[in-house]
Amino acid sequence: MKFAPMRPLSILLASACLFAVPTIVVGDETATAEPATDAKSETINVFDSGTLVVPAEFKRAPKANNIIEHEFQASAGEGEEAETARLTMMPASGGVKANIDRWIGQFSGSDRKTVGPKETQSGGWTVHVVEVSGQYATRMGGGPFAGGRMVRNDGYAMLGAILVEPEGDSPRRRQYFVKMIGPESVIKANGESFKKMVTSVGQ
């Protein structure tokens, strides 16, 4: 009886590696590893004159009302401990200063702080950004200009931006409002992403 010649161990190991499937061991079970997929950013059209690049960490959320054009959710923390803030976008009207003063007026308390407003340019767009923190007052069920139960939230903050389109894009320069409101910790954690987003409008 003839036996097939033994193949060197190194060749056998190399062949096994070529066909090996990576696995993840979970307890006493094994599972095939899945390739990681990255969340993608989203682009928002603003008056057909500019675009906002919304970072992937801001997640789509149901709109609270029909006045709002887009709504997202920002978060900080993990799992059940995560806190969230609302991020809303909408066209609006009125003077820049009047609206920013109104936003600041929604905050009160001895610990109220205001930074800005700060004005920057982005491809012909004028971007006004203001930061406010303190006790935030809002109406539930009636919208900002109607009746409804007043609710006051301690330790809140807001990043608000008014984007004014370039001259010549329309008979009257239109305004687009972007606001992020929620616990101060969430606003701080997402502040740089917010500022980068609103200044992307003219890029």
N, C-alpha and C positions, 0 to 999 in steps of 0.2 A: 504494500500500500504506500502510495506516495503522498506526502504532505506539501501544501503550498508553502513557499518560503515565507518566513516571518518578515513583515514590513517594519522598518525602524520606527520606534516610539515617537520620535520627533515628527515624522510624516503624518502619523495618525492624529497627533494633537493638532497639527496645523490644519488638517482637513476638517476636524471637528469645529475649530474656531470659525471656519468659513461659513458654516451653516448654523452657527449658534444664534438663537433669538434672545435678546436681552430680556430679563425678567426682573420683577420686583417681588421681594418676599414680604408678605404681610402676615404676621403671626405664623401659623402653620400652613398657610396657603401661598401659592405663587400666582402672579398675574403678569401678563405680557405688558411691557412698558409701552405707553402711548406717547407720541411726540407732542411736546408742548406747543400750544397755539397762543399767540399774542393777541390781546384785544387791540382793536383798531380805532384810530381817531375818526371823528366825523366832521364834515364840512357843512357850515350853515351859510346859505345865500342871504346877503343883506342888501335889499333894494336893487338887486342886480348890479350893484356898484362895488361890492366888496364881499369877502368871505371870512367867516370865523372858523378857525380850526379848533374844534372841541377835543381836548385830550381824552384818551381812552379811559382814564380813571373817573371821569364824569359819566355817570350812567343815565340813560334815558328814563324818565319818570312820567306818569300820567299828568296832564295839565290840570291845574286846579280850577281854571275857568277858561272861557273862550277869548278873553283879552290877551292872555299869554300865548305867544306863538310857539315857543319851545320851552320844555322844562326838563332839567336834569337833576341828579342827586350827587352830592359830594359827600365823602365819608372820611372818618379817621378812626383808627383802631381796627380790631379784628373780631369776628364772630358776634356774639350777643353783646359784647362790650362796645361795639362800634357806634359812634354818634354820626348823625347825618345833618346836612344842610341843604336847603333848596337853592337851585340855580335856575333863574328864569330869564327869558329873552323875549322882547316885544318892541314893536315900533311905538313911539309915543310922541307927544308934542309938549309945548310949553318951553319957557326959558330954561337954559342949563342951570343957572344959579338958583332959580326958584325951585326946581325939582331937587337939586342937591340939598338945599336948605330944608325942604320937606322931609327928605330921607334922614337927615341929621336930627330933625325934630321928633322922629319916631323913637329916639333913644333918650333916656334920662338917667338920673341918679348921680350921686357924688363921684362915682368912678367912671363917668362917661368920658371917652377919649375920641378925638377926631384927628385924622391925619389927611391932609389935603383940603380941597381937591387939587390934584396934580394934572397938568395938561401936557399931553405929548402928541406928536404927529406920526401918522402911519400912512404913507402913500397918498397924501392929500386929505385923509380923514383926520379929524381932531378928536382925540380920546381924552375924556375927563374922568379921572378915577378918584374916589373918596373912600376912606376907611373909617368906620365908626364902631365903637363898642360901648357896652353898658347894659341898661335895662331896656329891652325892646318891647314896644307896645304895638299890637296889631289887632284888627277886628276879625272875629271868626264868623263866617257865614254871610257877611254883608259886603265884603270887598273893602278896598282902602278908602272909598269915597261915600260909602253908604252905611246904614245902621248895622248893628251886630254887636255881639258881646265883646268887650275889650279884654284882651289877654295880655298880661305882662310877663316877659321872660327874662330872668336874671342871667347874667353871664353870657349874653348874646353879642354877636358882632355882624357887621355887614361890609361887604366889598361891593361898591356900586360903580358902574361905568355908564357914561353917556357917550355914544359914538355919533359924531356929526359928519355926514357925508361931505365929500369934496364940493367946492363951489363949481357950479356949471353942470352938475349931474342931474339937477332938477330945478324948476323955477324957484323953489324954496328948499334950503338945505334941511333934509329930514334928519330925525334923531332916532337912535335905536338904544334901548335900555337893556343893560345886562346886570343882574343883581344876584349875589350869593348871600343868603341870610341863614344863620344857625348858631349853634354853640361856638363860642370864641375859639375853642381848641380846634374845631373843624375848619374854621375860616383861616386860622393861622397855618394849619397843615396844608391847605390848598391855595394859599394866597399867591404864590409865585406862578402856579399853573393858571390861575385866573388872569393875572396880569399879562402873562404871555399870550393867552387866548385873545383878550380884547385888543391887544396891539397887533394881532395878526390880520386884522380886518383889511388893511391896505397893502399887505405884502404879497 
